[in-house]
Amino acid sequence: MLFAKMGVPNDQLAFFTTLLYFPWFLKGLWAPFVDIIRTKRWWIIAMQALMTGLCILLTVTLPHPEAEMIASKATSVSLFRWTLVFFIIAAFASATHDIAADGYYMLAHDQKSQAAFVGIRSTFYRIASVFSQGVLVYIAGYIENKTGNIPLSWQLTLGTTSVVMLCVTLYHSFMLPRASEDQMRNVKSAREAMLELKESFITFFTKPGVGLAIAFMLLYRLSEGFLVKLCQPFLVDSRATILRNGQIFGGGLELSTDTVGLLYGSIGVACLLLGGILGGIYISRHGLKRSLWLMASALTLPSFVYCYLSMAQPESLWIIGSAVSFENFGYGFGFTAYMMYMMYFSEGEYKTSHYAICTAFMALSMMIPGFVAGALEMSVGYATFFWIANACSITTFAITYLVYKRL
């Protein structure tokens, strides 16, 4: 949203923000070193402090493109080179924090306590999504409406993020308990950890059906991978026809930033959460195999609402909000099968490591379409782009059929 509102073209916007997935794709490579160097608690607080500092740097260094450049969507991403550098470092810090937090959670709680708090942990993860995608975007939109200054609105929003991160870091510095089992591993254990990492990779790629499993993890969400990069830019882009490469294409829905923050960040995430909860209940009652077709349909079919929105360009917020809610509910419901399949395939001696490898393929499944989504949209326009993205649903149903036959 920041880059879209700053007038960065969609091809550059999609490509460079997709690079931020890399730390989560690669985090398994340096996870053993988080065990060797310092404690999990130290890593948690250190990474939060680093992210706080990076948010401050992002606030004070954010470029201020001219209003004419923003309006013409001609802002080069090169203007944001330091912004991207700080975001990438923050992404590595966040991925490292994720490693430490997962480890700390398992060390600080016994098995019974882990099960008791897992729902609360998941809920707060969703609250974080609402805050970042909804509250922060709404703040930026509110300031933009009051001042008419888009760069200032995002600078103040990043400043707000800095304050929040600082408060979280200070709170955890004093309040996060020191778990007795949270100790550095010795050198011998470190060597063993590296051998275990090697063995887990070998056993993963020699599992029966590993080729089909990887194909499922990469292709099941292909349509979503294209759509997710440009849904929000589409919502805020101008309604006017836009001339690109000698051709005229329809624009977006021209919603205000605060409206998108409300629709996508709060109502959208609420529907995503509801879909996930109902998906979990459904799959627990009927099993993965019997749920697979319904969930594949739920993941792909709601995406067709963007084909309608891009062609009709409705002005009614009720219609737009209903479409966004329907799409997010479908993603939440359909994604449950994806998560359950990864758990199913990870079962065995190295299930924790194997699940981490599966999540790396999950990140890769969003990176591959994300790299080309913006350039594709710039070539054909929103309406055609959304139809092409939804045509990728064919691969979702094809790979679902193959997995269904094997389960």
BATORSE-123912 format. One record per residue (C-alpha): residue in three letters; x, y, z. Coordinates in steps of 0.25 Angstrom, whole numbers, padded with zeros to 4 digits, always signed. Layout:
! residues N
alaXYZ...
This chain:
! residues 407
met+0000+0000+0000leu+0011+0010+0003phe+0018+0008-0011ala+0004+0008-0018lys+0000+0021-0011met+0014+0027-0014gly+0012+0025-0029val+0021+0013-0031pro+0017+0005-0044asn+0011-0009-0042asp+0022-0016-0048gln+0033-0010-0039leu+0024-0011-0027ala+0021-0026-0028phe+0035-0030-0032phe+0042-0023-0020thr+0032-0026-0009thr+0033-0040-0013leu+0047-0040-0010leu+0043-0039+0005tyr+0038-0053+0005phe+0053-0058+0004pro+0056-0058+0019trp+0044-0067+0022phe+0048-0076+0010leu+0062-0077+0015lys+0061-0076+0030gly+0063-0091+0032leu+0078-0090+0028trp+0082-0081+0040ala+0072-0086+0050pro+0082-0096+0057phe+0091-0083+0060val+0079-0077+0068asp+0081-0090+0077ile+0096-0088+0078ile+0098-0073+0080arg+0091-0067+0092thr+0077-0071+0098lys+0064-0070+0091arg+0059-0059+0100trp+0072-0051+0096trp+0069-0053+0081ile+0054-0049+0083ile+0058-0036+0090ala+0070-0033+0081met+0061-0035+0068gln+0050-0026+0074ala+0060-0015+0077leu+0066-0016+0063met+0053-0015+0057thr+0050-0003+0065gly+0062+0004+0060leu+0059+0000+0046cys+0045+0006+0047ile+0051+0019+0052leu+0061+0019+0041leu+0049+0016+0031thr+0042+0028+0037val+0053+0038+0036thr+0058+0034+0022leu+0045+0032+0015pro+0046+0039+0001his+0035+0050-0002pro+0032+0049-0017glu+0025+0061-0024ala+0010+0060-0024glu+0011+0061-0040met+0020+0049-0040ile+0011+0041-0031ala-0002+0044-0039ser+0005+0040-0052lys+0009+0026-0045ala+0023+0029-0050thr+0031+0029-0037ser+0043+0020-0039val+0046+0009-0028ser+0060+0014-0029leu+0056+0026-0021phe+0053+0016-0009arg+0066+0009-0009trp+0069+0011+0005thr+0054+0008+0009leu+0056-0005+0002val+0069-0008+0009phe+0063-0005+0023phe+0051-0014+0020ile+0059-0025+0015ile+0068-0025+0028ala+0055-0024+0036ala+0050-0036+0029phe+0062-0044+0033ala+0061-0039+0047ser+0046-0043+0047ala+0049-0057+0041thr+0060-0059+0052his+0050-0054+0063asp+0040-0064+0058ile+0050-0075+0059ala+0054-0071+0074ala+0039-0069+0078asp+0035-0083+0073gly+0047-0089+0081tyr+0044-0080+0093tyr+0029-0084+0093met+0033-0099+0093leu+0043-0097+0104ala+0035-0088+0113his+0023-0097+0113asp+0021-0112+0116gln+0012-0120+0106lys-0001-0117+0113ser+0002-0102+0114gln+0006-0102+0099ala-0008-0107+0095ala-0015-0098+0105phe-0009-0085+0099val-0008-0089+0084gly-0022-0083+0082ile-0018-0070+0089arg-0005-0069+0081ser-0012-0071+0068thr-0022-0060+0072phe-0012-0050+0075tyr-0005-0054+0061arg-0018-0050+0054ile-0019-0037+0063ala-0005-0033+0058ser-0010-0035+0044val-0022-0026+0046phe-0013-0016+0053ser-0003-0016+0041gln-0013-0017+0029gly-0024-0010+0035val-0021+0000+0047leu-0008+0005+0041val-0014+0007+0027tyr-0026+0014+0033ile-0016+0023+0040ala-0009+0027+0027gly-0022+0029+0020tyr-0027+0038+0032ile-0015+0047+0031glu-0015+0047+0016asn-0030+0052+0017lys-0026+0063+0027thr-0013+0068+0020gly-0014+0064+0006asn+0001+0060+0007ile+0002+0045+0004pro+0017+0044+0007leu+0015+0051+0021ser+0003+0042+0024trp+0012+0029+0022gln+0024+0036+0029leu+0015+0038+0042thr+0009+0024+0041leu+0023+0018+0041gly+0026+0027+0053thr+0014+0021+0060thr+0020+0007+0057ser+0033+0011+0063val+0026+0016+0076val+0018+0003+0076met+0030-0006+0074leu+0038+0002+0084cys+0027-0001+0095val+0027-0015+0091thr+0042-0017+0092leu+0042-0009+0106tyr+0031-0018+0111his+0037-0031+0108ser+0051-0026+0113phe+0045-0026+0127met+0033-0035+0126leu+0037-0047+0117pro+0040-0059+0127arg+0054-0066+0127ala+0051-0080+0124ser+0060-0090+0132glu+0062-0098+0119asp+0065-0086+0110gln+0080-0089+0110met+0091-0088+0099arg+0094-0101+0093asn+0109-0106+0094val+0118-0108+0082lys+0115-0123+0082ser+0100-0120+0082ala+0103-0110+0071arg+0110-0121+0062glu+0098-0130+0065ala+0088-0120+0061met+0095-0118+0047leu+0095-0133+0045glu+0081-0133+0049leu+0078-0122+0039lys+0085-0130+0028glu+0078-0143+0031ser+0065-0136+0031phe+0067-0130+0017ile+0071-0144+0012thr+0059-0151+0018phe+0050-0140+0013phe+0054-0141-0001thr+0054-0157-0001lys+0040-0158+0005pro+0030-0166-0004gly+0022-0156-0013val+0031-0144-0010gly+0030-0139-0024leu+0015-0139-0024ala+0015-0132-0010ile+0025-0121-0015ala+0016-0119-0027phe+0004-0118-0018met+0011-0108-0009leu+0015-0099-0021leu+0002-0100-0030tyr-0010-0101-0020arg-0009-0085-0017leu-0004-0081-0031ser-0016-0073-0034glu-0016-0066-0020gly-0001-0063-0022phe-0004-0054-0034leu-0016-0048-0028val-0011-0044-0015lys+0000-0035-0020leu-0010-0026-0027cys-0023-0026-0020gln-0020-0014-0011pro-0013-0006-0022phe-0025-0009-0031leu-0035-0003-0020val-0027+0010-0019asp-0024+0012-0034ser-0031+0023-0042arg-0044+0019-0049ala-0040+0027-0061thr-0035+0019-0073ile-0020+0018-0074leu-0011+0018-0086arg+0000+0007-0085asn+0009+0002-0096gly+0000+0009-0107gln-0013+0002-0101ile-0024+0007-0093phe-0028-0001-0080gly-0038+0002-0070gly-0033+0007-0056gly-0036+0003-0042leu-0047+0006-0032glu-0041+0019-0026leu-0044+0016-0012ser-0038+0024-0001thr-0027+0019+0007asp-0034+0019+0020thr-0046+0011+0013val-0037+0000+0008gly-0031-0001+0022leu-0045-0003+0028leu-0049-0013+0017tyr-0037-0021+0015gly-0030-0020+0029ser-0042-0022+0038ile-0054-0027+0031gly-0046-0035+0021val-0037-0041+0032ala-0049-0044+0041cys-0055-0052+0029leu-0042-0059+0027leu-0041-0063+0042leu-0056-0068+0041gly-0053-0076+0029gly-0041-0082+0036ile-0049-0086+0048leu-0060-0092+0040gly-0050-0099+0031gly-0043-0105+0043ile-0056-0110+0049tyr-0060-0116+0035ile-0047-0123+0033ser-0047-0129+0047arg-0061-0135+0045his-0059-0140+0030gly-0044-0142+0029leu-0034-0137+0018lys-0038-0145+0007arg-0053-0143+0007ser-0051-0128+0010leu-0041-0126-0002trp-0050-0122-0013leu-0059-0113-0006met-0047-0106+0000ala-0040-0105-0013ser-0053-0098-0019ala-0054-0089-0007leu-0039-0084-0009thr-0041-0081-0024leu-0055-0078-0028pro-0057-0065-0019ser-0045-0059-0026phe-0054-0057-0038val-0060-0045-0031tyr-0048-0037-0035cys-0052-0041-0050tyr-0066-0035-0047leu-0060-0023-0039ser-0050-0019-0050met-0060-0020-0061ala-0072-0013-0054gln-0064-0004-0046pro-0076-0002-0036glu-0076+0010-0027ser-0085+0004-0016leu-0076+0001-0003trp-0086-0010+0000ile-0083-0018-0013ile-0068-0016-0012gly-0068-0019+0003ser-0077-0032+0001ala-0067-0036-0010val-0055-0034-0002ser-0061-0041+0010phe-0066-0053+0001glu-0052-0054-0005asn-0045-0054+0009phe-0055-0064+0015gly-0052-0073+0003tyr-0037-0072+0005gly-0038-0075+0020phe-0047-0087+0018gly-0039-0093+0006phe-0025-0090+0012thr-0028-0100+0023ala-0026-0112+0014tyr-0013-0107+0010met-0008-0106+0024met-0014-0119+0028tyr-0007-0126+0016met+0007-0120+0020met+0005-0126+0034tyr+0001-0139+0028phe+0013-0140+0019ser+0022-0135+0030glu+0019-0147+0040gly+0030-0155+0044glu+0043-0155+0051tyr+0047-0141+0047lys+0033-0135+0046thr+0037-0121+0052ser+0049-0119+0042his+0040-0125+0030tyr+0029-0115+0034ala+0039-0104+0033ile+0043-0109+0019cys+0029-0109+0015thr+0027-0095+0020ala+0039-0091+0011phe+0032-0097-0001met+0019-0089+0003ala+0027-0076+0003leu+0033-0080-0011ser+0019-0082-0016met+0015-0068-0013met+0029-0062-0018ile+0029-0069-0032pro+0015-0062-0037gly+0018-0050-0029phe+0031-0047-0037val+0023-0046-0050ala+0009-0041-0046gly+0012-0026-0047ala+0019-0027-0061leu+0007-0036-0066glu-0003-0026-0061met+0004-0014-0067ser+0004-0021-0080val-0011-0025-0081gly-0019-0017-0070tyr-0026-0021-0058ala-0038-0028-0064thr-0030-0037-0073phe-0020-0039-0062phe-0030-0044-0052trp-0036-0054-0063ile-0022-0059-0066ala-0020-0061-0051asn-0033-0068-0049ala-0029-0077-0061cys-0018-0082-0052ser-0029-0089-0044ile-0028-0100-0054thr-0014-0104-0048thr-0021-0104-0034phe-0031-0114-0038ala-0022-0122-0046ile-0012-0124-0034thr-0024-0126-0025tyr-0028-0137-0033leu-0015-0144-0033val-0013-0142-0018tyr-0028-0147-0016lys-0024-0160-0023arg-0012-0163-0014leu-0018-0160-0001
